Amino acid sequence: MITLKKLALRAVFAGTAALGLGTAQAALPIQHWTLANGAKIYLVATNALPIVDVQVDFDAGSRRDPAPQAGLASTTSAMVEKGVRAGKNGEPALDQNALGEAWADLGASFDVSAGTDRMSYSLRTLSDPALLGNAVALASREIGEPSFPDDVWLRERERINASIKEANTKPATIAGRAFAQAVYGVHPYGQEVTEETLARIDTAAMRQRYQQLIVPCRAKLSIVGAVTRAEAESVATTLLSRLPATDSCAPLPAIAPVPALAAPKDERIPFDSAQAHVFIGQPGYPRKDPDHFALTLGNYVLGGGGFVSRLTNEVREKRGLTYSIYSGFAPGLDAGAFRVGFQTRPDQAEEAVKMSREVLAKFVAEGPTESELKAAKDNLIGGFPLLLDSNRKLIGNVANIAWHDLPLDYLDTWTTRMNAVTAADIKAAFARKLQPQRMVTVVVGGK
């Protein structure tokens, strides 16, 4: 019997050839259209494997959480998979165990998650018409008819509460929370679930949030696999068919941009631990920013390239101040944080912070050398086909294009655009985005 696991292994072994991808660039025509209900469809049809992957995204991430109920998005997404009510077509209600058995019988998988910006539903199934139809029908029930059972939520809330209490004893949690609050202030990107906000979340709030945000006209569906356009449209229509119809689709309330930092912020939090946890950073940039390619290449040189990065060379290799150190941007619909992160002995923390700041400031002021830029391009461009060598990776890329309204030829032009970046472009982009003299520094550990 051919299973999804066996097919996934075949895809890994086959690599880019399995999806018909060239070594120089991706031949990935993305079909895009809008359904009558307003949902936007993005399709890559490939017959390399008899698998269909679907991702359905809604603007329902944690940035839409009311501050007193921070965590509502993540808890709502978790509860979607805990059961479905009796269906409008007469199907019986199903609890979590029955759903698990149903998915196992289909040899398919369905997951729900919530991030900062979006709530995502992910379906993976074989493309055999009977299996595909049954999997899509079951997924449509989970999307449109979640039961949000109160008894299950009470147990889940106790479990999550225990996890929060345990996490609060760890320096990494404390450092991450302090960094987010200092970088984002009152912006929703800085919110996180606490014992207090969790206590205010109930299933009534989940149902209300679902009714307001999970509506067909706001859906973006990405589909990759062995389906035609007509089949993809049928899949998309069925998946959304059990959500309430809406007469209009008014835009959701705008969320104010992440404010820039007006002054540096230094926070030292005592903690009895073997390692001090350090974060240095500031608000970064939205994903649609035209500087994205220059910033991606530049960050590889600065701290995203592992052992070949400047931060690793200066802080770890030359001075032995940390085992590992990294830098990275987290662009979203708004300016996700830029962050330098590492752990070090508490007695070395100040020296490591000083050196990291110096490396960062020098890079922002001068940019990369030509040899550093070439090495970064060789690595990123050479590894590009590996970002597309399976259905699962491809669906992530297509969903990224859909969510951020990137050009449909984004993957086809990726190599060319990356190759066109110069050292001067990187220097200018980093100067526009980063202000080393106004960054947040958080150190948790030591006295």
C-alpha positions as CSV (number, residue, x, y, z in Angstrom):
1,M,0.0,0.0,0.0
2,I,1.3,3.4,-0.9
3,T,1.2,5.8,2.0
4,L,1.9,9.5,2.4
5,K,5.0,8.7,4.4
6,K,6.4,6.5,1.6
7,L,5.6,9.1,-1.0
8,A,7.3,11.8,1.1
9,L,10.4,9.7,1.3
10,R,10.3,9.3,-2.5
11,A,10.1,13.0,-2.9
12,V,13.1,13.5,-0.7
13,F,15.2,11.0,-2.7
14,A,14.0,12.4,-6.0
15,G,14.9,16.0,-5.0
16,T,14.1,18.8,-7.4
17,A,13.7,16.5,-10.3
18,A,10.6,15.0,-8.7
19,L,8.7,18.3,-9.1
20,G,10.2,19.1,-12.4
21,L,12.4,21.9,-11.1
22,G,15.4,23.1,-13.0
23,T,18.7,23.7,-11.3
24,A,18.9,27.4,-12.4
25,Q,15.4,28.5,-11.6
26,A,12.0,27.2,-10.6
27,A,9.6,26.5,-13.4
28,L,6.5,27.0,-11.2
29,P,3.6,28.6,-12.9
30,I,1.2,29.7,-10.2
31,Q,-2.5,30.0,-11.2
32,H,-4.4,32.6,-9.3
33,W,-8.1,33.4,-9.2
34,T,-10.9,34.5,-6.9
35,L,-14.0,32.5,-6.0
36,A,-17.5,34.1,-6.0
37,N,-17.4,34.1,-2.2
38,G,-14.2,36.3,-2.3
39,A,-11.7,33.6,-1.4
40,K,-8.4,33.9,-3.2
41,I,-6.9,30.7,-4.8
42,Y,-3.2,30.1,-5.6
43,L,-2.5,26.8,-7.4
44,V,0.6,24.9,-8.5
45,A,-0.4,21.8,-10.4
46,T,2.3,19.1,-10.5
47,N,1.7,15.4,-11.2
48,A,5.1,14.3,-9.9
49,L,3.5,12.6,-6.9
50,P,-0.1,11.6,-6.2
51,I,-0.3,14.0,-3.3
52,V,-2.3,17.2,-2.7
53,D,-1.3,19.8,-0.1
54,V,-3.7,22.6,0.9
55,Q,-3.1,25.6,3.2
56,V,-6.0,27.9,4.1
57,D,-4.9,31.2,5.8
58,F,-7.0,33.8,7.5
59,D,-6.1,37.2,9.1
60,A,-6.7,35.7,12.5
61,G,-3.3,35.5,14.2
62,S,-2.4,36.8,17.6
63,R,-2.2,40.4,16.4
64,R,-6.0,40.3,16.4
65,D,-6.2,39.2,20.1
66,P,-7.7,41.6,22.5
67,A,-4.9,42.5,25.0
68,P,-6.8,41.2,28.0
69,Q,-7.2,37.8,26.2
70,A,-3.8,37.4,24.7
71,G,-3.4,33.8,23.6
72,L,-7.0,33.6,22.1
73,A,-5.7,32.9,18.6
74,S,-3.4,30.0,19.7
75,T,-6.0,28.5,22.0
76,T,-8.8,28.8,19.4
77,S,-6.7,27.0,16.8
78,A,-5.8,24.2,19.2
79,M,-9.5,23.7,20.1
80,V,-10.6,23.5,16.4
81,E,-9.2,20.0,16.4
82,K,-10.9,18.8,19.6
83,G,-14.2,18.0,17.9
84,V,-16.9,19.0,15.4
85,R,-20.6,19.5,16.1
86,A,-23.3,17.6,14.2
87,G,-23.1,18.6,10.5
88,K,-25.6,20.6,8.6
89,N,-25.9,17.7,6.2
90,G,-26.9,15.3,9.0
91,E,-23.5,14.0,9.9
92,P,-23.0,13.0,13.6
93,A,-20.9,15.0,15.9
94,L,-17.3,13.8,16.3
95,D,-15.0,14.1,19.3
96,Q,-11.2,14.4,19.2
97,N,-10.7,10.6,19.2
98,A,-13.3,10.0,16.4
99,L,-11.6,12.7,14.3
100,G,-8.2,11.1,14.8
101,E,-9.5,7.7,13.8
102,A,-11.2,9.2,10.7
103,W,-8.0,10.9,9.5
104,A,-6.0,7.7,10.1
105,D,-8.6,5.7,8.1
106,L,-8.1,8.2,5.2
107,G,-4.3,8.1,5.4
108,A,-4.4,11.9,5.5
109,S,-3.5,14.6,7.9
110,F,-5.1,17.9,9.0
111,D,-3.6,20.5,11.3
112,V,-4.5,24.0,12.6
113,S,-2.1,26.6,13.9
114,A,-2.0,30.2,14.7
115,G,1.0,32.6,14.4
116,T,1.4,36.3,14.9
117,D,-0.4,37.3,11.7
118,R,-2.6,34.3,10.5
119,M,-4.5,31.2,11.5
120,S,-3.7,28.4,9.1
121,Y,-5.4,25.1,8.2
122,S,-3.2,22.5,6.5
123,L,-4.5,19.4,4.7
124,R,-2.4,16.7,3.1
125,T,-4.0,13.8,1.3
126,L,-3.5,11.4,-1.6
127,S,-5.0,12.7,-4.9
128,D,-7.1,9.5,-5.5
129,P,-10.5,11.0,-6.2
130,A,-12.3,9.0,-3.5
131,L,-9.7,9.7,-0.8
132,L,-9.4,13.4,-1.8
133,G,-13.1,13.9,-1.7
134,N,-13.5,12.3,1.7
135,A,-10.5,14.2,3.1
136,V,-11.7,17.5,1.9
137,A,-15.2,16.8,3.2
138,L,-13.8,16.0,6.7
139,A,-11.5,19.0,6.6
140,S,-14.5,21.2,5.7
141,R,-16.2,20.1,8.9
142,E,-13.3,21.0,11.1
143,I,-13.0,24.4,9.4
144,G,-16.7,25.2,9.4
145,E,-18.2,23.2,12.3
146,P,-15.8,23.1,15.3
147,S,-17.6,22.3,18.5
148,F,-15.3,24.0,21.0
149,P,-16.3,21.6,23.8
150,D,-16.3,23.2,27.2
151,D,-15.2,20.2,29.2
152,V,-12.2,19.7,26.9
153,W,-11.3,23.4,27.1
154,L,-11.3,23.3,30.9
155,R,-8.7,20.4,30.8
156,E,-6.7,22.2,28.1
157,R,-6.6,25.4,30.0
158,E,-5.2,23.6,33.1
159,R,-2.6,22.0,30.9
160,I,-1.6,25.3,29.2
161,N,-1.6,27.0,32.6
162,A,0.9,24.4,34.0
163,S,3.1,24.9,30.9
164,I,3.1,28.6,31.4
165,K,4.1,28.2,35.0
166,E,6.9,25.9,34.1
167,A,8.1,28.2,31.2
168,N,8.2,31.1,33.6
169,T,10.9,29.4,35.6
170,K,13.3,29.3,32.6
171,P,15.6,32.2,31.7
172,A,14.9,31.9,28.0
173,T,11.2,32.6,28.5
174,I,11.9,35.6,30.7
175,A,14.4,37.0,28.2
176,G,12.1,36.5,25.3
177,R,9.2,38.2,27.0
178,A,11.3,41.1,28.1
179,F,12.7,41.5,24.7
180,A,9.3,41.5,23.0
181,Q,7.8,44.0,25.4
182,A,10.8,46.3,25.0
183,V,10.8,46.1,21.2
184,Y,7.1,46.3,20.5
185,G,5.7,48.2,23.5
186,V,1.9,48.0,23.4
187,H,1.8,46.8,19.8
188,P,0.0,43.5,19.4
189,Y,3.2,41.8,18.2
190,G,4.4,42.1,21.8
191,Q,1.5,40.3,23.4
192,E,1.8,36.8,24.8
193,V,-0.4,34.5,26.8
194,T,0.0,34.7,30.6
195,E,-1.8,33.0,33.5
196,E,-4.0,36.1,33.7
197,T,-5.0,36.4,30.1
198,L,-5.6,32.6,29.8
199,A,-8.1,32.8,32.7
200,R,-10.2,35.2,30.7
201,I,-10.4,33.0,27.6
202,D,-13.5,30.7,27.3
203,T,-15.2,28.9,24.5
204,A,-17.7,31.7,24.0
205,A,-14.8,34.0,23.2
206,M,-13.5,31.4,20.7
207,R,-16.8,31.1,19.0
208,Q,-17.2,34.9,18.7
209,R,-13.7,35.3,17.4
210,Y,-14.3,32.5,14.8
211,Q,-17.5,34.1,13.6
212,Q,-15.8,37.5,13.1
213,L,-12.6,36.4,11.5
214,I,-13.0,33.0,9.8
215,V,-15.2,33.9,6.9
216,P,-14.8,32.7,3.3
217,C,-14.2,36.2,1.8
218,R,-11.1,36.6,3.8
219,A,-9.6,33.2,3.0
220,K,-6.4,32.6,1.0
221,L,-6.0,29.1,-0.2
222,S,-2.7,27.7,-1.5
223,I,-2.9,24.3,-3.3
224,V,0.0,22.2,-4.6
225,G,-0.2,18.8,-6.1
226,A,-1.9,16.5,-8.6
227,V,-5.1,18.4,-9.3
228,T,-6.4,20.4,-12.2
229,R,-7.7,23.9,-11.9
230,A,-11.3,22.6,-11.9
231,E,-10.5,20.1,-9.2
232,A,-8.7,22.8,-7.1
233,E,-11.7,25.1,-7.4
234,S,-13.9,22.2,-6.2
235,V,-11.6,21.5,-3.3
236,A,-11.5,25.2,-2.3
237,T,-15.3,25.6,-2.5
238,T,-15.9,22.5,-0.4
239,L,-13.4,23.4,2.2
240,L,-15.2,26.7,2.9
241,S,-18.7,25.5,2.3
242,R,-19.6,25.1,5.9
243,L,-18.6,28.5,7.0
244,P,-21.4,31.1,7.4
245,A,-22.1,33.0,4.2
246,T,-21.6,36.8,4.5
247,D,-23.4,39.5,2.6
248,S,-20.4,41.8,2.6
249,C,-16.7,41.6,3.5
250,A,-15.8,44.9,5.2
251,P,-12.0,45.3,5.8
252,L,-10.9,44.4,9.2
253,P,-9.8,47.2,11.5
254,A,-6.3,48.5,10.6
255,I,-3.5,47.8,13.1
256,A,-1.1,50.6,13.8
257,P,2.5,50.0,12.6
258,V,5.1,48.9,15.0
259,P,6.6,52.2,16.3
260,A,10.3,52.8,15.9
261,L,12.5,53.0,19.0
262,A,13.2,56.5,20.1
263,A,16.0,55.6,22.5
264,P,18.1,52.5,23.5
265,K,16.7,50.2,26.2
266,D,19.0,48.1,28.4
267,E,17.4,45.6,30.8
268,R,19.4,43.3,33.1
269,I,17.4,40.7,34.9
270,P,19.1,38.7,37.7
271,F,18.6,34.9,37.4
272,D,20.5,32.0,39.0
273,S,21.5,30.1,35.9
274,A,24.7,28.6,34.4
275,Q,24.2,30.7,31.2
276,A,23.0,34.2,30.7
277,H,20.5,34.6,27.8
278,V,21.1,37.7,25.7
279,F,19.0,39.4,23.0
280,I,19.9,42.6,21.2
281,G,17.5,44.1,18.6
282,Q,14.8,46.4,17.4
283,P,11.8,46.4,15.0
284,G,12.8,45.2,11.6
285,Y,10.7,45.4,8.4
286,P,7.4,44.1,6.8
287,R,7.8,41.2,4.4
288,K,6.8,43.2,1.4
289,D,9.6,45.7,1.9
290,P,11.7,46.0,-1.3
291,D,14.9,45.7,0.7
292,H,14.1,42.1,1.6
293,F,16.7,40.5,-0.7
294,A,19.5,42.9,0.4
295,L,18.6,42.3,4.0
296,T,18.5,38.6,3.6
297,L,21.9,38.4,2.0
298,G,23.4,40.9,4.4
299,N,22.1,39.0,7.4
300,Y,23.7,35.8,6.1
301,V,27.0,37.6,6.3
302,L,26.3,39.2,9.7
303,G,24.9,36.4,11.7
304,G,22.6,34.1,9.7
305,G,25.4,32.0,8.0
306,G,26.3,30.0,11.1
307,F,30.1,29.4,11.4
308,V,30.9,31.6,8.4
309,S,29.2,34.7,9.8
310,R,30.9,37.7,11.3
311,L,29.3,37.4,14.7
312,T,30.4,33.8,15.0
313,N,33.9,34.7,13.9
314,E,34.4,37.6,16.3
315,V,32.4,36.5,19.3
316,R,32.9,32.8,19.3
317,E,36.0,31.9,17.3
318,K,38.3,34.8,18.2
319,R,37.2,35.4,21.8
320,G,35.4,32.2,23.0
321,L,32.6,34.2,24.5
322,T,29.7,31.9,23.4
323,Y,29.2,28.6,21.8
324,S,26.8,29.9,19.2
325,I,25.4,33.3,18.2
326,Y,23.0,34.3,15.5
327,S,21.2,37.3,14.0
328,G,17.9,37.3,12.0
329,F,14.9,39.3,10.8
330,A,11.3,38.1,11.3
331,P,9.3,40.1,8.8
332,G,5.5,39.7,8.8
333,L,2.6,41.9,7.8
334,D,4.3,44.4,10.0
335,A,7.9,45.0,11.1
336,G,8.8,41.8,13.0
337,A,11.9,42.1,15.2
338,F,15.5,42.0,14.2
339,R,17.4,40.0,16.8
340,V,20.9,39.0,17.8
341,G,20.8,36.2,20.2
342,F,23.3,34.1,22.2
343,Q,24.0,32.5,25.6
344,T,27.2,33.0,27.6
345,R,28.6,32.7,31.1
346,P,27.1,35.4,33.3
347,D,30.6,36.8,34.1
348,Q,31.3,37.2,30.3
349,A,27.9,38.7,29.4
350,E,29.0,42.4,29.4
351,E,32.0,41.6,27.3
352,A,30.0,39.5,24.8
353,V,27.3,42.3,24.6
354,K,29.9,44.9,23.9
355,M,31.6,42.9,21.2
356,S,28.3,41.9,19.5
357,R,27.3,45.6,19.4
358,E,30.6,46.6,17.9
359,V,30.3,43.9,15.2
360,L,26.8,45.0,14.4
361,A,27.5,48.7,14.3
362,K,30.5,48.1,12.0
363,F,28.5,46.0,9.6
364,V,25.7,48.6,9.4
365,A,28.2,51.3,8.8
366,E,30.4,49.5,6.2
367,G,28.3,46.6,4.8
368,P,29.9,43.3,3.6
369,T,33.1,42.9,1.6
370,E,32.8,41.6,-1.9
371,S,34.2,38.2,-0.9
372,E,31.6,37.9,1.9
373,L,28.9,38.9,-0.5
374,K,30.0,36.3,-3.1
375,A,30.1,33.5,-0.4
376,A,26.6,34.5,0.7
377,K,25.2,34.4,-2.8
378,D,26.9,31.1,-3.5
379,N,25.3,29.5,-0.5
380,L,21.8,31.0,-0.7
381,I,21.4,30.7,-4.5
382,G,23.1,27.3,-4.6
383,G,20.7,26.1,-1.9
384,F,17.6,27.6,-3.5
385,P,16.4,24.3,-5.2
386,L,16.4,22.6,-1.8
387,L,13.6,25.1,-0.7
388,L,11.4,23.6,-3.4
389,D,12.2,19.9,-3.5
390,S,9.0,18.6,-1.9
391,N,5.3,19.3,-2.0
392,R,5.5,20.3,1.7
393,K,8.2,22.9,1.1
394,L,6.5,24.1,-2.1
395,I,3.1,24.7,-0.3
396,G,5.0,26.8,2.2
397,N,6.5,29.0,-0.5
398,V,3.2,29.4,-2.4
399,A,1.3,30.3,0.8
400,N,4.0,32.9,1.6
401,I,3.4,34.4,-1.8
402,A,-0.3,34.4,-1.3
403,W,-0.2,35.8,2.2
404,H,2.1,38.6,1.5
405,D,0.7,39.5,-2.0
406,L,4.1,38.8,-3.6
407,P,4.3,38.7,-7.4
408,L,3.2,35.3,-8.9
409,D,6.6,35.0,-10.6
410,Y,8.4,35.5,-7.3
411,L,10.0,32.0,-7.3
412,D,11.0,32.3,-10.9
413,T,12.8,35.6,-10.4
414,W,14.2,34.8,-7.0
415,T,17.7,33.8,-8.2
416,T,17.9,36.8,-10.6
417,R,16.9,39.3,-7.9
418,M,19.3,37.8,-5.3
419,N,22.1,37.8,-7.8
420,A,21.5,41.5,-8.6
421,V,22.1,42.7,-5.0
422,T,25.4,44.6,-4.5
423,A,27.4,45.3,-1.4
424,A,26.3,48.9,-1.7
425,D,22.6,47.8,-1.8
426,I,23.2,45.9,1.5
427,K,24.9,48.8,3.2
428,A,22.1,51.1,2.2
429,A,19.4,48.7,3.2
430,F,20.9,48.1,6.7
431,A,21.4,51.8,7.2
432,R,17.7,52.3,6.5
433,K,16.5,49.5,8.7
434,L,18.8,49.3,11.7
435,Q,19.9,51.9,14.2
436,P,22.5,50.2,16.5
437,Q,22.6,53.2,18.8
438,R,18.9,52.8,19.6
439,M,18.5,49.1,20.2
440,V,17.1,47.0,23.0
441,T,19.5,44.8,25.0
442,V,18.1,42.2,27.4
443,V,20.4,40.1,29.6
444,V,18.9,37.4,31.9
445,G,21.3,35.7,34.2
446,G,23.9,36.6,36.8
447,K,23.5,38.7,39.9
